Amino acid sequence: MMGDIILVTGGAGFVGSHLTRKLLDRGYSVRLLDSFVYGDGGLAAVRDNPRLEIIEGDICSRGDLGAALDGASGVIALAALVGDPACELYPQKTMQINYESTRDTVAVCKEFGVQRVVFASSCSVYGANGDNFLYEDSRQNPVSLYARTRIMSEDYLLGQDDVEAVILRLSTVCGVSPRMRFDLMVNTMTACAVTEGKVRVQGADQWRPHLHVQDAAEAFIAAYESPAAAGGVFNVGTDEENFTIGEVAEKVAAQVSGTVVEYGQGDFDKRSYRVSFEKIRNAFGFRGQRTVDDAITEVHGLLRSGSVSDFRGDLYNNAKWLSNNDRWRGAA
Ligand SMILES: NC(=O)c1ccc[n+]([C@@H]2O[C@H](COP(=O)([O-])OP(=O)(O)OC[C@H]3O[C@@H](n4cnc5c(N)ncnc54)[C@H](O)[C@@H]3O)[C@@H](O)[C@H]2O)c1
């Protein structure tokens, strides 16, 4: 409802910086809670919007959560340590940020009578899961701490009576964001092709669903606004955007001329999941509007524009940034 103050945690992130902008464009007031692990550059275009209130704080602090939830109509919870490699670096911090903070968020929501909690989970909860289409009630087979903490948070949220939890299991996200990441499959492959002329592929036959970052942001708004979503778990993506890793590499090579695709063997990420998005389509009409091909075109354009000097820079890669940043080095 217009006039609502929506709290977005992690609103300066890859997905969050798009979501914040879209909510403001729709007339919402946004309160953003973020500890700016990767800085606040993603907010440059919206920082001065009078309907945006920025709180620099930590979702692990009950005090910061209280300041952020007081007067809010609902929360979209994106803040997390994101990605398998980043979480493996700091297991204890990962448990605090990706799971214990969910319990704290619920407790503070109850204190302030905030009901709607839209939570960012991940299709990586399906883990190593073969070739068949996976539905929301399919077997989970997580292969990483990151995925396990998403499941723990989901289970906790769904067990609470006094909050209306909505769980969104996002596909692997791609495309350009004001807070850019190059540690996501489509973005990494495109950057390698454009700058090095080569894409290396391991696990070519493994399935992954993909979702454009702007569509991810739209899904959070649709879930926030849909009364029917309460208590639901939804895979977020589009059936046609499930591709094997090898297929993504070939798509990149088709757009970036001269790209060589090298297929490797060996010990690699065992995740494989091919996901159905029938439920979210039927529940609130969500369909991604953009494709992997669109994301490749966008990332290619960004790199050609010269605004990214080194896509391998630490800030574009969560695990690299966390392992090279003093504030985090002491946190293991
Ligand atoms: N990007 C993907 O492919 C993907 C896929 C599935 C699910 N998701 C989920 O979507 C959400 C957003 O992912 P993203 O790609 O935007 O990640 P991101 O790393 O770009 O952003 C995370 C944001 O959370 C903030 N943050 C981290 N710890 C915090 C803390 N303790 N307190 C306050 N803020 C904190 C960071 O500063 C950052 O702005 C995450 O919950 C993630 O699990 C993302």
The ligand as an ORCA input file, in Angstrom:
! r2SCAN-3c Opt
* xyz 0 1
  N      22.769    -13.133     -6.347
  C      22.261    -14.352     -6.497
  O      22.545    -15.073     -7.483
  C      21.309    -14.898     -5.472
  C      20.728    -16.159     -5.718
  C      19.859    -16.684     -4.784
  C      19.547    -15.964     -3.641
  N      20.107    -14.743     -3.433
  C      19.767    -14.031     -2.200
  O      19.445    -12.678     -2.503
  C      19.911    -11.823     -1.465
  C      20.734    -10.690     -2.032
  O      21.865    -11.193     -2.747
  P      22.848    -10.201     -3.527
  O      23.320    -10.916     -4.743
  O      22.215     -8.876     -3.667
  O      24.079    -10.138     -2.497
  P      25.113     -8.971     -2.148
  O      26.265     -9.639     -1.509
  O      25.344     -8.099     -3.354
  O      24.336     -8.089     -1.085
  C      24.175     -8.425      0.261
  C      23.965     -7.133      1.025
  O      23.772     -7.483      2.400
  C      24.553     -6.606      3.192
  N      24.897     -7.271      4.453
  C      25.680     -8.362      4.620
  N      25.779     -8.667      5.926
  C      25.033     -7.748      6.592
  C      24.743     -7.542      7.962
  N      25.244     -8.333      8.915
  N      23.928     -6.523      8.306
  C      23.421     -5.689      7.351
  N      23.670     -5.834      6.027
  C      24.472     -6.852      5.661
  C      25.775     -6.296      2.338
  O      26.415     -5.093      2.767
  C      25.170     -6.196      0.951
  O      24.773     -4.872      0.670
  C      20.683    -12.704     -0.468
  O      19.863    -12.969      0.636
  C      20.948    -13.969     -1.242
  O      21.013    -15.114     -0.402
  C      20.970    -14.184     -4.331
*
